[in-house]
Amino acid sequence: MADKRNKRIAARTVTQEELRLEQDRNRKANWKRWGPYLSERQWGTVREDYSAQGAAWDYFPHDHARSRAYRWGEDGLGGICDRHQYICFALALWNGKDPILKERLFGLTGNEGNHGEDVKEYYFYLDSTPTHSYMKFLYKYPQAEFPYGRLVEENRKRGKRDLEYELIDTGVFDDDRYFDVYIEYAKAGTEDILVRIDAINRGPEAAPLHLLPTVWFRNTWSWGLDERRPRLRRDEGAEIAAIKLAHYYYGNRWLYCEGAPEMLFAENETNYRKLYGADNESPYVKDSIDDYVIHSRKDAVNPAQSGTKAAARYGKMVAPGESFAVQLRLTDAAPGSGKSLNGDFAKVLDQRRAEADEFHRALIPAAVAPDRAASCAKPPADCYGANSFIITM
């Protein structure tokens, strides 16, 4: 099998992605250390079941997810992490109406859905390379309040012979009143990841949107895996807004953030007071950023701007058809290195997009018709324009 592959590669020009794969395979460069290893939805599964009776579907409900620290696996919207899942990055959203931040996909547990476990969201993995040197993700976020309770209640009423009650059935996407939220990742190096977020208002009226790119450490210190606690803090010495990550395994990293966002810091710790009526070890817990944004609790986040979870908050009233874009960079390059958001950011992003297309084209047989080849490589661009809505089952 390897000989056949090598012969095919020798018959044409080797793509940049194939060179990266070879470097990774030969352990010359760890291109796969960072990737889309973060679940969009971790709650409600056997992965976090510590119940005495093995009640996997009921032990960790969605309502606990924003307030309760995970042990074995984190989750986040369109996120990435390192292969050990020590450091996590994902996007949180708020439309000004939801009762909670949109930090993860919502769905029904196996006991709630009339056809079993079922995510009630619309999200699409548009592009990726094997080394994750380039990735693109799309999430469709309603501008109306997300109907969490209605989805649970209506599906509970239905039997196995009935159709499922889907998010689009609730009417929250009527008149195209939603945001297309694209997240792109491009690696400038094995430890240097560019992030671009584009949110487009598909609706007929201006609508508010808050983007909260969030970085945090999986909690490995409070339950016996490793007592060493990593730290996040705002780096006042950086040339732009930056969060410094100090982790005992990886050393120092920085998240550079475009513009002048509001920086919010908390701890990735369970809110025992909210869930169980017990005392918290820290006043700044996992859902503190949620309380600050949604409920305007100014004392919810750490004024010292340090912790184990942090978000950069961007907010804007987005006009119809307008794009709200933010750029970030997660890197091991220290301030003063010139690797913030200027210089080669756009160039690297364009280059990785082109290399992803080049790699996919090289895999598609020449005999495949052009339109079929395009759909094999990635969905056509007009599938995701205004007045279009693609639904996956």
C-alpha positions in Angstrom: 0.0 0.0 0.0 2.8 2.4 0.9 4.6 1.6 -2.4 1.5 2.4 -4.4 1.1 5.7 -2.6 4.7 6.7 -3.1 4.4 5.9 -6.9 1.3 8.1 -7.2 3.1 10.9 -5.4 6.2 10.5 -7.5 4.1 10.9 -10.7 3.2 14.5 -9.7 4.4 17.5 -7.7 4.3 16.9 -4.0 1.9 19.3 -2.2 2.9 21.4 0.8 0.5 19.5 2.9 2.1 16.2 2.0 5.4 17.6 3.0 4.0 18.5 6.4 2.6 15.0 6.7 6.0 13.6 6.0 7.6 15.9 8.5 5.1 14.8 11.1 5.5 11.1 10.3 9.2 11.3 10.6 8.9 13.3 13.9 10.8 16.3 12.4 7.9 18.7 13.1 4.8 18.1 15.3 2.2 19.4 12.9 -0.6 17.4 14.6 0.0 18.6 18.1 -2.9 21.1 17.8 -6.1 20.3 16.1 -9.9 20.0 16.3 -9.7 17.6 19.3 -12.3 19.6 21.3 -15.8 18.2 21.3 -18.6 20.6 20.4 -20.7 18.8 23.0 -19.2 16.9 25.9 -22.0 17.0 28.5 -24.6 14.2 28.8 -22.3 11.4 27.8 -20.6 8.5 29.5 -17.3 10.3 29.4 -18.3 12.3 32.5 -20.4 9.9 34.4 -19.4 9.4 38.0 -22.9 8.4 39.3 -23.2 5.4 41.6 -25.8 3.7 39.4 -24.3 4.6 36.0 -27.0 7.1 35.1 -24.9 8.5 32.2 -27.7 10.5 30.6 -28.9 12.2 33.8 -25.7 12.7 35.9 -24.3 15.6 33.9 -27.2 17.7 32.3 -26.7 20.6 29.9 -27.8 23.0 32.6 -24.7 22.0 34.6 -22.2 22.2 31.7 -21.5 26.0 32.0 -21.0 25.7 35.8 -19.3 22.4 36.4 -15.7 21.6 35.6 -15.0 18.6 33.5 -12.3 16.0 34.2 -11.6 14.0 31.1 -12.6 16.2 28.2 -13.6 19.8 27.5 -16.0 21.1 24.9 -16.4 24.4 22.9 -17.9 25.8 19.8 -15.6 25.3 16.7 -12.7 24.9 19.1 -9.2 23.5 19.1 -6.8 22.1 21.7 -3.5 20.4 22.1 -3.3 16.6 21.8 -3.3 16.2 25.6 -6.1 18.8 25.9 -4.3 20.8 28.5 -4.9 24.1 26.6 -8.3 24.8 24.9 -9.6 27.5 22.7 -13.1 28.0 21.4 -15.7 30.7 20.6 -18.6 31.8 22.8 -21.4 33.9 21.4 -24.3 36.0 22.8 -27.1 37.6 20.8 -28.3 39.8 23.6 -31.4 37.6 24.2 -30.2 34.2 25.2 -30.3 33.3 28.9 -26.8 31.8 28.7 -23.7 32.2 26.6 -23.6 29.9 23.5 -20.4 28.0 24.5 -21.4 24.5 23.3 -23.9 22.8 21.1 -27.3 22.0 22.6 -29.1 18.8 22.2 -31.2 16.1 23.8 -29.9 13.2 25.9 -30.8 9.7 25.1 -33.7 9.9 27.6 -35.0 13.2 26.2 -35.0 12.6 22.4 -37.9 10.7 20.9 -35.2 9.0 18.7 -32.5 9.0 21.2 -29.6 11.4 21.6 -29.8 14.3 19.2 -28.0 17.6 18.7 -30.4 20.5 17.9 -28.0 22.8 16.1 -26.8 23.6 12.6 -23.0 23.5 12.1 -20.7 22.5 9.3 -17.1 21.4 8.9 -16.3 23.1 5.6 -12.6 22.4 5.1 -9.6 20.8 6.8 -6.2 19.2 6.0 -4.8 16.1 7.7 -2.3 18.2 9.7 -5.0 20.8 10.5 -2.8 23.4 8.9 -6.0 24.9 7.6 -9.6 24.4 9.0 -12.9 26.2 8.4 -16.1 25.8 10.5 -19.5 27.3 10.1 -22.2 27.8 12.8 -25.6 29.2 12.3 -26.6 31.3 15.3 -30.2 32.5 15.6 -30.8 36.2 16.4 -33.9 35.3 18.5 -33.6 33.7 21.9 -32.5 30.1 21.5 -35.5 27.8 22.4 -33.8 25.4 24.8 -36.9 24.6 26.8 -39.2 24.3 23.8 -37.0 21.7 22.1 -36.9 19.5 25.2 -40.6 19.8 25.9 -41.9 19.2 22.4 -39.6 16.2 21.8 -40.6 14.7 25.1 -44.2 14.7 23.9 -43.4 12.8 20.7 -43.2 9.1 20.3 -40.7 7.0 18.4 -43.0 6.9 15.3 -43.2 10.7 15.3 -40.9 13.0 13.5 -38.3 14.9 15.6 -38.9 18.5 16.5 -36.0 20.3 15.0 -34.5 23.8 15.7 -35.7 25.1 12.3 -39.3 24.0 13.3 -39.3 26.5 16.1 -39.3 29.5 13.7 -36.1 31.1 15.0 -34.6 31.2 11.5 -37.6 32.8 9.8 -36.8 35.7 7.5 -33.1 34.6 7.6 -32.8 36.2 11.1 -29.5 34.5 12.0 -25.7 35.0 11.8 -23.4 32.8 9.8 -20.4 32.5 12.0 -17.2 31.3 10.3 -14.1 30.3 12.2 -10.9 29.7 10.2 -7.6 28.3 11.6 -4.3 28.5 9.8 -1.0 27.3 11.1 2.0 29.5 10.5 4.1 26.9 12.3 3.6 23.9 14.5 3.1 26.2 17.6 1.7 29.3 15.8 -2.0 29.3 15.0 -3.9 32.1 13.3 -7.6 32.5 14.0 -10.1 34.5 12.0 -13.8 34.8 13.0 -16.3 36.3 10.5 -19.9 36.7 11.6 -22.4 37.8 8.8 -25.9 39.1 9.5 -28.2 37.3 7.1 -31.3 39.0 8.4 -33.2 42.0 7.2 -32.5 44.2 10.3 -29.5 45.2 12.4 -28.9 42.8 15.3 -26.5 42.7 18.3 -23.7 40.2 18.5 -21.0 39.5 21.1 -18.0 37.4 20.1 -16.1 35.9 23.0 -13.0 34.0 21.9 -12.1 32.0 25.0 -9.0 30.2 26.2 -8.8 28.0 29.2 -7.0 25.1 30.8 -8.6 21.7 31.4 -9.0 21.3 35.2 -6.3 18.7 36.1 -5.5 20.1 39.5 -8.6 19.9 41.7 -9.2 16.1 41.6 -5.8 14.5 41.8 -4.4 14.2 38.3 -1.8 16.9 38.8 -1.8 19.5 41.5 0.2 22.0 39.5 -2.1 24.8 38.5 -1.3 26.6 35.2 -2.2 30.4 35.0 -3.6 32.9 32.5 -3.0 36.6 32.9 -3.3 39.7 30.9 0.1 40.6 29.4 0.4 44.4 29.8 3.9 44.3 28.2 2.5 43.1 24.8 2.2 45.6 21.9 -1.4 44.6 21.5 -4.1 43.1 23.7 -2.7 39.7 24.8 -3.3 36.9 27.3 -0.3 35.0 28.5 -0.6 31.3 29.1 1.9 29.7 31.5 1.6 25.9 31.6 4.0 23.5 33.3 4.0 21.1 30.2 4.1 23.6 27.4 5.8 26.6 28.9 4.6 30.0 27.8 2.0 30.8 25.1 0.2 34.0 24.1 -3.2 34.7 22.7 -3.0 38.0 20.7 -6.3 39.7 20.2 -7.2 42.3 17.6 -8.3 45.8 18.8 -9.1 46.6 22.4 -11.5 43.9 23.6 -12.7 43.7 27.2 -10.6 41.0 28.9 -12.5 38.8 31.3 -10.8 36.3 33.7 -12.2 33.5 35.9 -11.3 30.0 37.1 -12.2 26.7 35.4 -13.7 25.6 38.7 -17.1 24.1 39.6 -19.7 26.6 41.0 -20.6 24.5 44.0 -22.8 27.3 45.5 -25.0 27.3 42.5 -25.2 23.6 41.9 -25.1 22.1 45.4 -25.4 25.0 47.9 -21.9 24.5 49.2 -19.0 27.1 49.5 -16.8 27.8 46.5 -13.1 27.6 46.8 -12.8 30.7 44.6 -15.2 33.6 44.0 -14.4 33.3 40.3 -15.8 30.0 38.9 -16.4 28.4 35.5 -19.7 30.3 34.8 -18.4 33.7 36.1 -17.9 35.1 32.6 -21.5 34.0 31.8 -22.7 35.9 34.9 -20.7 39.0 33.9 -22.0 39.2 30.3 -25.6 37.9 30.7 -26.5 39.2 34.2 -24.1 42.2 34.4 -22.5 41.0 37.6 -19.4 43.2 37.6 -17.9 41.4 40.6 -18.1 38.0 38.8 -14.8 38.2 37.1 -11.3 38.6 38.5 -10.3 42.3 38.6 -6.6 41.2 38.9 -7.1 39.7 35.3 -5.7 36.3 36.0 -7.1 32.8 36.3 -7.5 29.5 34.4 -10.2 30.7 31.9 -10.3 33.9 30.0 -12.3 35.6 27.2 -11.8 38.6 25.0 -15.2 40.3 24.6 -16.1 42.0 21.3 -19.6 43.5 20.8 -21.3 45.2 17.9 -24.6 46.0 16.3 -24.3 44.3 13.0 -26.2 45.7 10.0 -28.0 43.5 7.5 -25.4 41.8 5.2 -22.5 43.2 7.3 -19.6 41.1 8.4 -18.2 41.4 12.0 -14.6 40.1 11.8 -12.0 39.5 14.5 -8.5 38.1 14.2 -6.4 36.3 16.9 -3.2 34.4 17.2 -2.3 31.6 19.6 1.4 31.2 19.5 4.6 30.5 21.5 6.1 33.8 20.1 6.7 36.3 22.9 5.7 40.0 22.6 8.3 41.9 20.6 8.8 39.0 18.2 6.8 40.7 15.4 4.3 37.8 15.4 1.2 39.4 16.6 -1.5 40.2 14.1 0.4 42.4 11.6 2.7 41.5 8.8 2.2 38.0 7.5 -1.2 37.2 9.0 -3.3 37.7 5.9 -0.5 36.2 3.7 -0.3 33.0 5.8 -4.1 32.6 5.9 -4.4 32.9 2.1 -1.5 30.6 1.6 -3.0 27.8 3.8 -6.4 28.1 2.1 -4.7 27.7 -1.3 -2.6 24.7 0.0 -5.7 23.0 1.3 -7.3 23.3 -2.1 -4.1 22.1 -3.8 -4.0 19.0 -1.5 -7.6 18.1 -2.1 -7.3 18.5 -5.9 -4.3 16.2 -5.9 -6.4 13.4 -4.3 -9.3 13.6 -6.8 -8.9 11.5 -10.0 -8.6 13.5 -13.2 -11.5 11.6 -14.7 -14.0 13.1 -12.2 -16.1 15.8 -13.8 -15.3 19.4 -12.8 -18.5 20.0 -10.9 -18.3 16.7 -9.1 -14.6 17.4 -8.3 -15.5 20.7 -6.7 -18.1 19.1 -4.5 -15.7 16.4 -3.4 -13.0 18.9 -2.4 -15.4 21.1 -0.5 -19.0 22.4 -0.7 -19.6 25.1 -3.3 -19.4 28.7 -1.8 -22.9 29.6 -2.9 -24.3 27.0 -0.5 -23.5 29.3 2.4 -24.7 32.6 1.0 -27.7 34.6 2.0 -31.2 33.1 1.7 -29.8 29.6 1.8 -30.0 27.0 4.5 -28.4 23.6 4.5 -29.6 21.1 7.0 -27.7 17.9 7.9 -29.4 14.9 9.6 
